[in-house]
Amino acid sequence: MFVKFLKFLMRWFQRLILIAGLIILGIWLFFIGREHNIYLDNKSFGEYKAFEQVNVKINDGEEAELLPRDRDVRKAVGTKFKIYAEVFDEDGKIINTVEREIFPKCSKDIMINLPAFVGGSEKFLMPAPK
C-alpha cells in the first residue's frame, strides 16, 4: 500500500515539474520573441537641439535618415537592441557617432529622442505616440 502511494506521489510530482517547466519556457519565449516598434524622433528636447541630419541603424537593419522634426518607426525583435547613430552637419560631414545597447521594458512601443540619445542623457526614452 505504501509503495503504491509513493508511486502516486512521484507521478504527480513529475507532472508538476513538467507543467512548471512549460510555463517557464513559455515566458522565456514570450520575451525573446517580442516585436517592438521603435519610434526614432529628431526633435529638440530640453537643452538638446534637433540635428540637421542623423542616420540611425537598429541591430544592423535598414538605415533611417532623419532631418529636423522628423520621426520614423522601425521594428525589432528581442530583449535588447544595439542602436548606431551618425550625426551630420550642414556640409554632410560626420560630426558624431554613438553606439549604445538599450533594454526596453515590457512595453511594445518605445520612442527614442535622438538629440538626447546622442547627447548622453539617460532620459532619451520617451513615451510612445498614440
N, CA, C and O of each residue as an XYZ file, in Angstrom:
520
protein
N       0.814     -1.194      0.000
C       0.000      0.000      0.000
C       0.860      1.261      0.000
O       0.585      2.218     -0.725
N       1.909      1.244      0.830
C       2.790      2.406      0.927
C       3.539      2.645     -0.382
O       3.769      3.793     -0.763
N       3.919      1.573     -1.069
C       4.639      1.683     -2.338
C       3.725      2.295     -3.398
O       4.166      3.119     -4.199
N       2.464      1.895     -3.405
C       1.506      2.476     -4.354
C       1.349      3.966     -4.116
O       1.279      4.748     -5.064
N       1.293      4.356     -2.869
C       1.155      5.770     -2.522
C       2.382      6.570     -2.979
O       2.242      7.682     -3.488
N       3.581      6.007     -2.800
C       4.801      6.678     -3.252
C       4.828      6.835     -4.770
O       5.226      7.882     -5.279
N       4.407      5.803     -5.491
C       4.349      5.891     -6.952
C       3.359      6.980     -7.379
O       3.627      7.743     -8.307
N       2.228      7.042     -6.699
C       1.221      8.069     -6.983
C       1.811      9.471     -6.777
O       1.642     10.350     -7.623
N       2.506      9.675     -5.646
C       3.122     10.980     -5.367
C       4.193     11.337     -6.394
O       4.269     12.482     -6.837
N       5.019     10.363     -6.774
C       6.070     10.608     -7.756
C       5.489     11.005     -9.110
O       6.004     11.900     -9.780
N       4.409     10.330     -9.505
C       3.764     10.643    -10.782
C       3.255     12.087    -10.761
O       3.452     12.809    -11.738
N       2.608     12.528     -9.683
C       2.106     13.894     -9.587
C       3.237     14.914     -9.494
O       3.148     16.011    -10.044
N       4.294     14.537     -8.793
C       5.449     15.421     -8.686
C       6.093     15.630    -10.066
O       6.472     16.752    -10.403
N       6.218     14.569    -10.858
C       6.770     14.680    -12.206
C       5.879     15.555    -13.096
O       6.380     16.360    -13.881
N       4.581     15.397    -12.970
C       3.657     16.215    -13.766
C       3.760     17.695    -13.385
O       3.740     18.562    -14.259
N       3.868     17.983    -12.097
C       4.002     19.366    -11.652
C       5.299     19.998    -12.167
O       5.310     21.159    -12.577
N       6.375     19.235    -12.142
C       7.652     19.752    -12.663
C       7.544     20.016    -14.166
O       8.041     21.034    -14.646
N       6.917     19.136    -14.898
C       6.734     19.320    -16.334
C       5.894     20.553    -16.627
O       6.232     21.332    -17.518
N       4.815     20.739    -15.899
C       3.956     21.915    -16.106
C       4.706     23.202    -15.768
O       4.603     24.185    -16.502
N       5.458     23.209    -14.669
C       6.239     24.401    -14.306
C       7.290     24.700    -15.373
O       7.512     25.861    -15.718
N       7.934     23.662    -15.895
C       8.926     23.854    -16.956
C       8.305     24.438    -18.213
O       8.903     25.308    -18.846
N       7.122     23.978    -18.583
C       6.440     24.510    -19.767
C       6.036     25.980    -19.568
O       6.117     26.782    -20.499
N       5.610     26.319    -18.370
C       5.250     27.714    -18.089
C       6.482     28.607    -18.182
O       6.414     29.684    -18.775
N       7.597     28.186    -17.613
C       8.833     28.967    -17.678
C       9.313     29.092    -19.125
O       9.758     30.164    -19.535
N       9.231     28.024    -19.894
C       9.607     28.072    -21.304
C       8.729     29.055    -22.072
O       9.234     29.804    -22.908
N       7.439     29.066    -21.807
C       6.529     29.990    -22.475
C       6.842     31.443    -22.157
O       6.801     32.295    -23.045
N       7.152     31.734    -20.905
C       7.503     33.109    -20.522
C       8.799     33.531    -21.207
O       8.893     34.650    -21.709
N       9.788     32.661    -21.234
C      11.065     32.969    -21.868
C      10.883     33.216    -23.363
O      11.448     34.169    -23.898
N      10.107     32.378    -24.046
C       9.855     32.570    -25.474
C       9.080     33.856    -25.744
O       9.283     34.494    -26.777
N       8.199     34.239    -24.831
C       7.458     35.492    -24.976
C       8.415     36.674    -25.010
O       8.265     37.561    -25.850
N       9.389     36.703    -24.120
C      10.297     37.844    -24.051
C      11.295     37.876    -25.197
O      11.574     38.955    -25.719
N      11.847     36.733    -25.611
C      12.844     36.776    -26.675
C      12.210     36.942    -28.052
O      12.897     37.336    -28.993
N      10.939     36.657    -28.192
C      10.284     36.772    -29.483
C       9.403     37.985    -29.622
O       8.719     38.128    -30.635
N       9.395     38.864    -28.640
C       8.513     40.027    -28.673
C       9.012     41.055    -29.685
O      10.194     41.400    -29.706
N       8.106     41.535    -30.512
C       8.445     42.555    -31.512
C       8.125     43.932    -30.941
O       7.053     44.147    -30.374
N       9.059     44.857    -31.096
C       8.907     46.216    -30.589
C       8.859     47.199    -31.754
O       9.597     47.055    -32.729
N       7.988     48.196    -31.645
C       8.002     49.334    -32.564
C       8.866     50.402    -31.922
O       8.553     50.893    -30.837
N       9.950     50.760    -32.589
C      10.865     51.755    -32.053
C      10.713     53.024    -32.878
O      11.075     53.063    -34.054
N      10.170     54.068    -32.243
C       9.999     55.354    -32.897
C      11.267     56.171    -32.702
O      11.718     56.364    -31.573
N      11.840     56.650    -33.799
C      13.038     57.479    -33.768
C      12.600     58.916    -33.979
O      11.950     59.229    -34.977
N      12.952     59.795    -33.045
C      12.436     61.167    -33.036
C      13.606     62.150    -33.064
O      14.452     62.134    -32.170
N      13.655     63.005    -34.088
C      14.714     64.020    -34.207
C      14.108     65.395    -33.949
O      14.081     66.245    -34.839
N      13.628     65.605    -32.746
C      13.068     66.899    -32.346
C      13.829     67.418    -31.144
O      14.395     66.646    -30.370
N      13.839     68.742    -30.993
C      14.519     69.348    -29.847
C      13.873     68.878    -28.554
O      12.656     68.715    -28.465
N      14.720     68.663    -27.554
C      14.245     68.174    -26.264
C      15.082     68.834    -25.182
O      16.250     68.492    -24.995
N      14.484     69.783    -24.471
C      15.204     70.485    -23.409
C      16.401     71.234    -23.966
O      16.253     72.079    -24.849
N      17.574     70.931    -23.460
C      18.789     71.602    -23.909
C      19.367     70.993    -25.180
O      20.316     71.541    -25.742
N      18.821     69.878    -25.646
C      19.318     69.192    -26.838
C      18.539     69.667    -28.065
O      17.312     69.571    -28.103
N      19.254     70.175    -29.059
C      18.632     70.693    -30.278
C      18.606     69.608    -31.350
O      19.462     68.724    -31.375
N      17.617     69.685    -32.228
C      17.469     68.724    -33.318
C      18.663     68.822    -34.269
O      19.227     69.901    -34.451
N      19.042     67.707    -34.868
C      20.180     67.645    -35.774
C      19.766     68.002    -37.197
O      18.606     67.848    -37.578
N      20.739     68.483    -37.977
C      20.490     68.762    -39.399
C      20.189     67.462    -40.139
O      19.280     67.402    -40.967
N      20.956     66.433    -39.832
C      20.698     65.109    -40.386
C      21.304     64.084    -39.453
O      22.406     64.272    -38.937
N      20.588     63.011    -39.242
C      21.086     61.903    -38.429
C      20.648     60.598    -39.094
O      19.491     60.439    -39.482
N      21.589     59.676    -39.217
C      21.299     58.348    -39.750
C      21.358     57.348    -38.602
O      22.306     57.353    -37.817
N      20.347     56.493    -38.507
C      20.226     55.573    -37.379
C      20.007     54.162    -37.903
O      19.217     53.938    -38.820
N      20.731     53.206    -37.296
C      20.534     51.786    -37.580
C      20.206     51.087    -36.273
O      20.768     51.404    -35.225
N      19.288     50.130    -36.349
C      18.941     49.315    -35.187
C      19.260     47.866    -35.529
O      18.715     47.309    -36.482
N      20.145     47.263    -34.748
C      20.555     45.862    -34.942
C      20.987     45.560    -36.372
O      20.585     44.537    -36.926
N      21.772     46.399    -36.966
C      22.275     46.215    -38.331
C      21.150     46.081    -39.353
O      21.308     45.402    -40.367
N      20.020     46.722    -39.089
C      18.899     46.705    -40.019
C      19.021     47.836    -41.026
O      20.103     48.379    -41.247
N      17.916     48.174    -41.620
C      17.884     49.250    -42.610
C      18.135     50.592    -41.923
O      17.644     50.850    -40.825
N      18.911     51.434    -42.598
C      19.273     52.728    -42.025
C      18.150     53.737    -42.238
O      17.558     53.799    -43.316
N      17.861     54.522    -41.212
C      16.844     55.573    -41.289
C      17.554     56.920    -41.326
O      18.422     57.191    -40.496
N      17.186     57.760    -42.287
C      17.751     59.114    -42.393
C      16.703     60.101    -41.905
O      15.598     60.161    -42.445
N      17.051     60.873    -40.883
C      16.101     61.805    -40.288
C      16.645     63.227    -40.361
O      17.806     63.484    -40.040
N      15.792     64.132    -40.786
C      16.089     65.564    -40.816
C      15.414     66.205    -39.608
O      14.710     65.510    -38.875
N      15.603     67.517    -39.368
C      14.966     68.137    -38.189
C      13.454     67.942    -38.186
O      12.797     68.061    -39.221
N      12.916     67.642    -37.018
C      11.495     67.439    -36.762
C      10.918     66.224    -37.484
O       9.711     66.160    -37.715
N      11.764     65.264    -37.840
C      11.304     64.016    -38.463
C      11.109     62.940    -37.402
O      11.707     62.968    -36.326
N      10.250     61.999    -37.752
C      10.027     60.828    -36.907
C       9.872     59.623    -37.822
O       9.198     59.697    -38.849
N      10.489     58.529    -37.452
C      10.403     57.300    -38.236
C      10.204     56.140    -37.265
O      10.476     56.263    -36.071
N       9.732     55.026    -37.784
C       9.500     53.851    -36.929
C      10.213     52.656    -37.554
O      10.201     52.468    -38.770
N      10.830     51.859    -36.695
C      11.482     50.618    -37.092
C      10.995     49.516    -36.161
O      10.590     49.775    -35.028
N      11.038     48.295    -36.651
C      10.632     47.150    -35.847
C      11.874     46.337    -35.495
O      12.788     46.184    -36.306
N      11.886     45.825    -34.279
C      12.992     44.988    -33.823
C      12.434     43.925    -32.884
O      11.425     44.135    -32.210
N      13.110     42.782    -32.856
C      12.668     41.654    -32.043
C      13.754     41.341    -31.016
O      14.940     41.320    -31.343
N      13.344     41.101    -29.788
C      14.293     40.667    -28.772
C      14.202     41.467    -27.494
O      13.314     42.300    -27.315
N      15.148     41.192    -26.606
C      15.152     41.844    -25.299
C      16.149     42.984    -25.214
O      16.126     43.750    -24.251
N      17.033     43.114    -26.210
C      17.961     44.243    -26.233
C      18.226     44.640    -27.679
O      18.127     43.823    -28.594
N      18.564     45.912    -27.864
C      18.801     46.447    -29.197
C      20.094     47.233    -29.203
O      20.421     47.924    -28.238
N      20.825     47.123    -30.293
C      22.015     47.932    -30.481
C      21.633     49.045    -31.456
O      21.194     48.780    -32.575
N      21.807     50.285    -31.018
C      21.447     51.441    -31.839
C      22.720     52.183    -32.198
O      23.529     52.510    -31.330
N      22.890     52.448    -33.494
C      24.053     53.148    -34.013
C      23.559     54.415    -34.708
O      22.744     54.341    -35.628
N      24.049     55.576    -34.273
C      23.612     56.860    -34.829
C      24.813     57.650    -35.325
O      25.829     57.752    -34.637
N      24.686     58.214    -36.538
C      25.697     59.114    -37.111
C      25.059     60.472    -37.298
O      23.999     60.584    -37.914
N      25.699     61.512    -36.767
C      25.177     62.877    -36.861
C      26.000     63.633    -37.899
O      27.230     63.600    -37.879
N      25.295     64.320    -38.814
C      25.941     65.088    -39.878
C      25.696     66.576    -39.678
O      24.703     66.975    -39.069
N      26.618     67.405    -40.199
C      26.408     68.853    -40.174
C      25.801     69.300    -41.503
O      25.401     68.465    -42.315
N      25.729     70.631    -41.732
C      25.114     71.171    -42.948
C      25.875     70.766    -44.214
O      25.281     70.652    -45.286
N      27.206     70.546    -44.089
C      28.036     70.211    -45.244
C      28.051     68.710    -45.539
O      28.657     68.286    -46.523
N      27.414     67.922    -44.726
C      27.367     66.476    -44.936
C      28.522     65.729    -44.299
O      28.744     64.559    -44.610
N      29.263     66.379    -43.413
C      30.378     65.718    -42.724
C      29.884     65.132    -41.402
O      29.016     65.697    -40.736
N      30.454     64.000    -41.046
C      30.061     63.336    -39.800
C      30.642     64.107    -38.619
O      31.853     64.313    -38.530
N      29.764     64.527    -37.719
C      30.175     65.250    -36.512
C      30.410     64.275    -35.368
O      31.413     64.366    -34.660
N      29.480     63.344    -35.193
C      29.493     62.480    -34.020
C      28.880     61.134    -34.377
O      27.959     61.054    -35.191
N      29.400     60.079    -33.759
C      28.788     58.756    -33.883
C      28.619     58.182    -32.476
O      29.491     58.326    -31.618
N      27.493     57.539    -32.266
C      27.181     56.952    -30.957
C      26.620     55.556    -31.182
O      25.799     55.337    -32.073
N      27.075     54.620    -30.362
C      26.542     53.263    -30.401
C      26.240     52.853    -28.969
O      27.108     52.926    -28.099
N      25.003     52.419    -28.727
C      24.563     52.014    -27.390
C      23.639     50.817    -27.487
O      22.993     50.587    -28.509
N      23.589     50.068    -26.413
C      22.598     48.999    -26.283
C      21.523     49.470    -25.321
O      21.817     50.042    -24.271
N      20.276     49.225    -25.692
C      19.179     49.550    -24.785
C      18.387     48.279    -24.502
O      18.330     47.352    -25.311
N      17.791     48.278    -23.343
C      16.981     47.152    -22.899
C      15.575     47.674    -22.620
O      15.324     48.221    -21.546
N      14.648     47.513    -23.577
C      13.294     48.013    -23.341
C      12.587     47.176    -22.295
O      12.889     46.001    -22.091
N      11.655     47.808    -21.652
C      10.871     47.077    -20.661
C       9.814     46.265    -21.396
O      10.001     45.952    -22.572
N       8.756     45.929    -20.771
C       7.727     45.079    -21.374
C       6.878     45.794    -22.415
O       6.068     45.158    -23.088
N       7.048     47.101    -22.560
C       6.188     47.828    -23.490
C       6.495     47.444    -24.936
O       7.642     47.167    -25.286
N       5.473     47.433    -25.752
C       5.616     47.075    -27.156
C       6.176     48.235    -27.962
O       6.963     48.018    -28.883
N       5.787     49.461    -27.636
C       6.216     50.649    -28.372
C       7.095     51.519    -27.488
O       6.755     51.798    -26.338
N       8.236     51.947    -28.039
C       9.097     52.893    -27.337
C       9.524     53.985    -28.314
O       9.579     53.757    -29.522
N       9.821     55.159    -27.792
C      10.285     56.261    -28.620
C      11.631     56.735    -28.085
O      11.816     56.905    -26.880
N      12.571     56.945    -29.014
C      13.908     57.400    -28.657
C      14.095     58.809    -29.200
O      13.995     59.039    -30.406
N      14.368     59.751    -28.298
C      14.691     61.106    -28.717
C      16.173     61.126    -29.081
O      17.034     61.001    -28.210
N      16.466     61.285    -30.375
C      17.833     61.153    -30.861
C      18.783     62.234    -30.352
O      19.921     61.899    -30.022
N      18.389     63.529    -30.263
C      19.327     64.503    -29.697
C      19.727     64.176    -28.260
O      20.888     64.361    -27.895
N      18.799     63.698    -27.442
C      19.129     63.312    -26.072
C      19.956     62.030    -26.053
O      20.846     61.878    -25.216
N      19.668     61.113    -26.966
C      20.415     59.851    -27.071
C      21.881     60.116    -27.403
O      22.779     59.574    -26.758
N      22.119     60.958    -28.417
C      23.483     61.268    -28.830
C      24.167     62.149    -27.786
O      25.375     62.033    -27.575
N      23.412     63.024    -27.135
C      23.975     63.915    -26.135
C      24.383     63.223    -24.847
O      25.042     63.834    -24.006
N      24.011     61.973    -24.676
C      24.430     61.219    -23.498
C      23.441     61.240    -22.353
O      23.750     60.742    -21.271
N      22.267     61.799    -22.556
C      21.265     61.841    -21.499
C      20.720     60.438    -21.229
O      20.602     59.620    -22.141
N      20.395     60.178    -19.989
C      19.776     58.904    -19.638
C      18.262     58.946    -19.837
O      17.598     57.916    -19.718
N      17.713     60.107    -20.135
C      16.268     60.261    -20.310
C      15.895     60.352    -21.789
O      15.008     61.122    -22.157
N      16.565     59.574    -22.636
C      16.278     59.606    -24.062
C      15.072     58.751    -24.430
O      14.513     58.933    -25.512
N      14.651     57.832    -23.576
C      13.453     57.037    -23.834
C      12.218     57.841    -23.451
O      12.108     58.344    -22.333
N      11.300     57.951    -24.391
C      10.098     58.747    -24.217
C       8.878     57.839    -24.327
O       8.986     56.724    -24.837
N       7.714     58.299    -23.854
C       6.500     57.518    -24.082
C       6.170     57.491    -25.583
O       6.325     58.498    -26.275
N       5.730     56.370    -26.062
C       5.427     56.228    -27.478
C       4.179     57.028    -27.861
O       3.268     57.189    -27.049
N       4.141     57.528    -29.103
C       2.943     58.252    -29.548
C       1.761     57.307    -29.676
O       1.926     56.103    -29.872
N       0.588     57.862    -29.565
C      -0.632     57.040    -29.647
C      -1.186     57.010    -31.046
O      -2.206     56.368    -31.293
